[in-house]
């Protein structure tokens, strides 16, 4: 009796449950191709190479944008791929960051507030091994025809031709 029930289950139950042999099944409609997302604009980055105290720390400009009040806002991130040493980005270093407009031969220092302090990230930011820290600074905007500029951050290699977004 057990053999009969097992044979019955194998032969009859799939038919009762709507199972159809593969060759009798209608073809599935072709899957629509997923749209390919636009690739993000490449970020500008420079490895820190001039001070042994921060081996493995890299810097990336995440945004350089014209903003209200005829200013530019520079946002950048530091990543520490090292395993033993951290790095301090102090507000003094951020305040000493500058931009160079090579076409007009002009240097732009950070914007200062009414107390003479930079309009930038305040305090020291510690980038621990494996960590990432983001900071910002404001600058006077170059003329509208300037579409790219050199970014110079203390302890890092200058980054030339960084595009300015609107």
N, C-alpha and C positions, 0 to 999 in steps of 0.2 A: 504494500500500500504506500509506503514512504517513497518508493521509486516512482510510482504512478504520480503522486502529488508533486514530486520534484520535476518530473517531465512535464506535467501540466503547467507548473509555474514557469518553466523555461519557454514552453511553446505558446501558451495562451495568454498569460498575463501581459507581456509586452503589447500584444495586439489590443487587449482590452484597455490598456493605459494610453493608447494612441501612438505607440512607437511605430515608426515607418522606416523601412530600410533606407540607407543613405542615398541609393540611386533613385529612389522614388520621391525623395524630398525635393521641394522646389529650391532652386538656387537662391542663396541669400543675396540681397542687393549689395553691390560693391560699397565698401566703406568709403565715406567721404574723406578726402585728405584733410588733415588738420592744418589750419593756416599756420604758416611759419612766422613766429614773432620777429619783429624787426630787431636787429642786433643793436644793443646799446652803443652809444658813442664811446670810443675807447677813452679811458681815463689817462691822465698824464701822471706818471710816477717817476720817482728817482730813488735809488738806493742811497742810504747814508754811507758815505765812504771816508769821510775825513776825520772821524773821531772813533777811537777804539772802544770807547765806553758804551757805544750803542750798536755793536755789530748785529746785523739782522733786522734793524729797524728800517722800514721803508715808508715813504710818504706818497700819498695819492691825492691829487686835486679832484674833488668830487663835484665841485661847481664853481664857476666863475661867471657871475651874472650881473648885468646892469640892473640897478635897483633905483627906487625913488630917491629924490634928493641929489641926482646927478652923482651917484656913487656906484661902486662895484662891490659885491659881496663875494669874498673868497672863502670857500669851505674846503677843508682838507682833512684827511684821516691819516693817522700813523698806525702802522701795524708792526708788531714785534714778533718776528718769526724765530727769534733766538730762544734759547732754553734756560739761560742762567742770569742774564742781566736785563734789568728794566731801563727805561729811559724817561726822563722828565722833560716835557715841553712846557716851559714856563711862560707866563704872560709877557715877560720881557722879550723872549724869543719871538713870540707872536707879534708883539709891538714892533720888533725890528724887521719883520717881513716887509718886503717891498716889491713893487712891480716895475718893469722897465719897458717903456714904449720905444723900441729901437728906431722905428721910422721917424718919430719926432724927437728922438734923443732926450727923453724925459723920464725921470725917476719919480714914482708915486709912493709915498710913505703912508702908513695907516692913518685913518681919520682920527682926530683927537676930540674928546669931549670938552666941556667947559672947564674941567679940572686938569686938562692936559694929559689925560689918560686915553690910551687907545680904545677905539670902539671895536672890541674883540673879546675873545674868550678870556675870562679873568681867572687868576690863580694858576697853579701848576697842575698839569695833567700827567699822571704817571701811566706809562704804557708798559704793563707787566709782560713777561714772556708769554707769548701766545695771545696777547691782548690787542685791542684796537681802540683808539680814541679819536674822536672827531672834534675839530675846533674851527673857528671862523675869525675873519677880520674884514673890516670895511676900508675902502680906499676911495679917493676921488676918482671919478670916471675919466678916462681919456676921451678925446674927441670921438664922435659917433662913427667916423670912418675907420677907426682902429678896431679890427675884428679879432686880433690875437695879441697876446702880450707875454712877456717873460715873467715867471713867478720865481722869486728868490726868498727862500726860507732859511734862517740861520742853521748851520750844520748840515745842510743838504745841497746836492748839486742843483744848480739853477735849471728850471724847466722852461724851455723856449717854446714860443708859438702855441701857447695854451689858448684855445678858442674862447671868446667872450660870448656868452649867450644873452638873449634879450629878455 
